[in-house]
Structure formats: C-alpha cells, structure tokens
C-alpha cells in the first residue's frame, strides 16, 4: 500500500487528537503509528504517536505509559526529541512530540555501509550527551538503535522513541511484555537478553552496538534468528571492528569494545564517560600501556589447550617468550592460532564465566596438568604484576600439587 492510499484509508487522518489536526501518516511500528500533525494552539508542526489498539486496551501498560510520558515530558535536551503533550480521547492514546526534519542513522547506512569517522564520532558524542541527561533523571531508553537516532540537516543528532523507556524510580525494571523480551536483537545488551532488571548501562551497550555498525559497516552480531543473535550478545566476544574497517583508529576501536563489554561493570559507567573518551584530546593522547592480567592469560592458555588448538610444548615455548604481549596476540603472531580461533577461545572463556555466574554444575573443571605448569611459569614471569591473592594462589598450587620451582 502506498503512503497516499494509506493516508486516504487511515481513519485518523483529518481528525483532531490531543489538540492536533492529523495531517498524514508518517510511519508505523510495534507500539503504534506516528503522524504528522499541526498543534492548533501554537500553530506548529508536530509528530503525534498513537498507541496501537492492543496496547491501548492493556491497563497495566497504560498505567506505565502515563507515568513515563510525564517523566519524558520533563526531559529537556537538544539531543532528545521533546515530548510536548500526551492525552487520551476515548480509546485513543497519543503522545505529541517535537517533529524532526531529518533522517535516521539507519537511513544513512542504507546509502553508505560505513559513516565517515568524524560524522560517526559527532553523532555518538551527541547521543551520549542526550543519554546522560535522561539517565540523570532516572530514564533509560532500552531500545536504542540506528533507527532511533535522527540527524537534522545541520548535523544535530536527536534520540527518538523512548517508547520502551522505564523509570528507574519505579518498580524493578522488566523488559518483557506478554512473555516476550522487548528490544531489537542486534542492539540489545546481554542483560536485556537475559530478561533481568536493567540500569542505564544497558543503553551504553546499545549505543556501542550502534557505534559498531556505523564504523565497521556490519552489526556486531548476526545470525539466522533473533534467539541466536541474543545468545551471541550473552556469550560471544565481539570481533575487533578494525577487522572490517582497517582504517579505524585503534583508540576508537577500544572505546567501541569497552562499550560492548559483557559485564555492565566493565563498560563505561555513565554516558558522560563516553563523551570524554571520544573527545579530540582523549583520542589524540598516546596509547597507554595496559598491564596484562596474569589470571586472564592463564585462563586463555587453559581454554586453548582444552580446545586442543595449542599443544602443551607450544604453550611452554610461548611462555618463554612472553613480555608484555598478551598470550593471544603472541599465539597469533607465531601463527599458532588464527584470529578466528582466538575468538573461539575467548568465547569458550566467556561461556565459562557465564556458567560460573549461573552456578551451573559440571562446568567447573580441574586445571589441566599441562596448564598447571604454564600457570606456575607465567605467574613467576609476571611476578611484578601479581597481587597478594595471586601470589597466595601460586603458593597453594606449589604446596598442594608438589610443583617444584625450577632454578
């Protein structure tokens, strides 16, 4: 059906709803329809979002909708589409919003797979500033994606459709409706895929997934169905975006990947940190040397050995060469692992960590004998970086297993 025929057959076109004369249908989504209207009292063009009949008949949803509409009306920020009014006329429930003359980031990406880096950085900074304002007022978006980011002709980015937003001041957050998890799978956070209570850091992940799409030209995860995509968000590490865009600066890739950390506590803790991380000064700063975490290195070697991707003698040879280079990078450089195999090993480790969190029986295994030796050697080699806990663990291994320190 064409837009013209849709408007001709739409019973709301020509009516006045919430003080707005409905001019034409703009688009339709899961929560309802959006119309172009003219607000009669102020003689201005607005967007009018009318809830679907199914949602309008759901009293529980309507109660939440009314509370959230009031909260959204208090959000005043240049990077958030303003809510002017909301109301009910019989069975019709609608929100009157600022009309943005622009296009979505999703539309932009249909013309070019990868956005110019300055443009992508500018959009993400602006969106982060808008999110920071919303989060300070206890509002999270919960469905942030390229379709919900509009960019005007002047380059102003505005976040739209807080339709799934939840007030953090209310009851425990549940992103489910009639047994289905709400959100867009390609941009959902791991905790959103779990269906557990959320906080503002879920938006940071979703913005990271959108950022990834802008600079890599592909979604961070893809699969044949929504469930498979959600499983990847929960357990599979993202590929470095530079695999798809080698021209992407390492500093930008690090920001993207930190936003996509599986655990919320490993991400930026608020949207303002993203703005700071993407400032010109931060991106131009010399790369700081990051200390290698011995525990992570040992875990990686263990997983590589258990997967039979690396032989014990190869692991020992690599340990002998280790300096400050991560084990995975060294194995790839020596062509003992491909980047794809390294990702498989990381995925194995992520699955193990998830199993630990879920306390699933049977997934906790004894460290392999070969890795035990590597464990001791690696901890000895990196002794300058060990904390007291790891040092005590090493002593326990030596006493309990009878491992004798060489030399």
Secondary structure as the mmCIF struct_conf table of DSSP 4:
data_model
#
loop_
_struct_conf.conf_type_id
_struct_conf.id
_struct_conf.beg_label_comp_id
_struct_conf.beg_label_asym_id
_struct_conf.beg_label_seq_id
_struct_conf.end_label_comp_id
_struct_conf.end_label_asym_id
_struct_conf.end_label_seq_id
HELX_RH_AL_P HELX_RH_AL_P1 UNK A 3 UNK A 9
TURN_TY1_P TURN_TY1_P1 UNK A 11 UNK A 14
STRN STRN1 UNK A 16 UNK A 17
TURN_TY1_P TURN_TY1_P2 UNK A 18 UNK A 19
STRN STRN2 UNK A 20 UNK A 29
TURN_TY1_P TURN_TY1_P3 UNK A 30 UNK A 31
STRN STRN3 UNK A 32 UNK A 39
TURN_TY1_P TURN_TY1_P4 UNK A 40 UNK A 43
STRN STRN4 UNK A 44 UNK A 51
HELX_RH_AL_P HELX_RH_AL_P2 UNK A 53 UNK A 56
TURN_TY1_P TURN_TY1_P5 UNK A 57 UNK A 57
HELX_RH_AL_P HELX_RH_AL_P3 UNK A 59 UNK A 73
TURN_TY1_P TURN_TY1_P6 UNK A 74 UNK A 74
TURN_TY1_P TURN_TY1_P7 UNK A 78 UNK A 79
STRN STRN5 UNK A 80 UNK A 80
HELX_LH_PP_P HELX_LH_PP_P1 UNK A 81 UNK A 82
STRN STRN6 UNK A 83 UNK A 89
TURN_TY1_P TURN_TY1_P8 UNK A 90 UNK A 91
STRN STRN7 UNK A 92 UNK A 98
STRN STRN8 UNK A 102 UNK A 104
HELX_RH_AL_P HELX_RH_AL_P4 UNK A 105 UNK A 111
BEND BEND1 UNK A 113 UNK A 114
HELX_RH_AL_P HELX_RH_AL_P5 UNK A 117 UNK A 136
TURN_TY1_P TURN_TY1_P9 UNK A 137 UNK A 138
STRN STRN9 UNK A 139 UNK A 140
BEND BEND2 UNK A 142 UNK A 142
HELX_RH_3T_P HELX_RH_3T_P1 UNK A 146 UNK A 148
STRN STRN10 UNK A 149 UNK A 152
TURN_TY1_P TURN_TY1_P10 UNK A 153 UNK A 154
STRN STRN11 UNK A 157 UNK A 159
HELX_RH_3T_P HELX_RH_3T_P2 UNK A 162 UNK A 164
STRN STRN12 UNK A 166 UNK A 167
TURN_TY1_P TURN_TY1_P11 UNK A 168 UNK A 169
BEND BEND3 UNK A 170 UNK A 171
STRN STRN13 UNK A 176 UNK A 177
TURN_TY1_P TURN_TY1_P12 UNK A 178 UNK A 179
STRN STRN14 UNK A 180 UNK A 181
BEND BEND4 UNK A 183 UNK A 183
HELX_RH_3T_P HELX_RH_3T_P3 UNK A 185 UNK A 187
HELX_RH_AL_P HELX_RH_AL_P6 UNK A 190 UNK A 194
TURN_TY1_P TURN_TY1_P13 UNK A 195 UNK A 195
TURN_TY1_P TURN_TY1_P14 UNK A 200 UNK A 200
HELX_RH_AL_P HELX_RH_AL_P7 UNK A 201 UNK A 216
BEND BEND5 UNK A 217 UNK A 218
BEND BEND6 UNK A 220 UNK A 220
BEND BEND7 UNK A 224 UNK A 225
HELX_RH_AL_P HELX_RH_AL_P8 UNK A 226 UNK A 235
HELX_LH_PP_P HELX_LH_PP_P2 UNK A 237 UNK A 240
HELX_RH_3T_P HELX_RH_3T_P4 UNK A 241 UNK A 243
TURN_TY1_P TURN_TY1_P15 UNK A 244 UNK A 244
TURN_TY1_P TURN_TY1_P16 UNK A 246 UNK A 247
BEND BEND8 UNK A 248 UNK A 248
HELX_RH_AL_P HELX_RH_AL_P9 UNK A 250 UNK A 259
TURN_TY1_P TURN_TY1_P17 UNK A 260 UNK A 260
BEND BEND9 UNK A 262 UNK A 263
HELX_RH_3T_P HELX_RH_3T_P5 UNK A 264 UNK A 266
BEND BEND10 UNK A 267 UNK A 267
BEND BEND11 UNK A 269 UNK A 270
HELX_RH_AL_P HELX_RH_AL_P10 UNK A 271 UNK A 277
TURN_TY1_P TURN_TY1_P18 UNK A 278 UNK A 278
BEND BEND12 UNK A 279 UNK A 279
HELX_RH_AL_P HELX_RH_AL_P11 UNK A 280 UNK A 284
BEND BEND13 UNK A 285 UNK A 285
HELX_LH_PP_P HELX_LH_PP_P3 UNK A 286 UNK A 292
HELX_RH_AL_P HELX_RH_AL_P12 UNK A 294 UNK A 306
TURN_TY1_P TURN_TY1_P19 UNK A 307 UNK A 308
BEND BEND14 UNK A 309 UNK A 310
HELX_RH_AL_P HELX_RH_AL_P13 UNK A 312 UNK A 321
BEND BEND15 UNK A 323 UNK A 325
HELX_RH_AL_P HELX_RH_AL_P14 UNK A 327 UNK A 333
TURN_TY1_P TURN_TY1_P20 UNK A 334 UNK A 335
BEND BEND16 UNK A 336 UNK A 337
HELX_RH_AL_P HELX_RH_AL_P15 UNK A 339 UNK A 358
TURN_TY1_P TURN_TY1_P21 UNK A 359 UNK A 359
TURN_TY1_P TURN_TY1_P22 UNK A 361 UNK A 362
HELX_LH_PP_P HELX_LH_PP_P4 UNK A 366 UNK A 368
HELX_RH_AL_P HELX_RH_AL_P16 UNK A 369 UNK A 381
TURN_TY1_P TURN_TY1_P23 UNK A 382 UNK A 382
HELX_RH_3T_P HELX_RH_3T_P6 UNK A 383 UNK A 385
HELX_RH_AL_P HELX_RH_AL_P17 UNK A 388 UNK A 401
HELX_LH_PP_P HELX_LH_PP_P5 UNK A 403 UNK A 406
#
